[in-house]
Amino acid sequence: MAAKTGKTQSFEAATTELEQVVADMESGKLTLEDSLAAYKRGAELLAFCRSRLEDAQQQVRVLEDGTLKDFTASTDAN
């Protein structure tokens, strides 16, 4: 397993790496030490992805001024 060190630069890269970590762990071919390292890296990636998603949700709330818009209603009016 090739775990990256340092910060992941994008949400997409983090999710791709997380998918690979999960696949590696599910394969059952990792040693105990590699499994622990993979679990730790997966937890780091999960925390990073959750943080980025929460940031995006907050940005949407600010852009929408705290009001969620019903997109189906706006398309029905046209």
Secondary structure, DSSP 8 states (H G I E B T S, - for coil): -----S----HHHHHHHHHHHHHHHHHT-S-HHHHHHHHHHHHHHHHHHHHHHHHHHHHHHHHTTT----HHHHHHT-
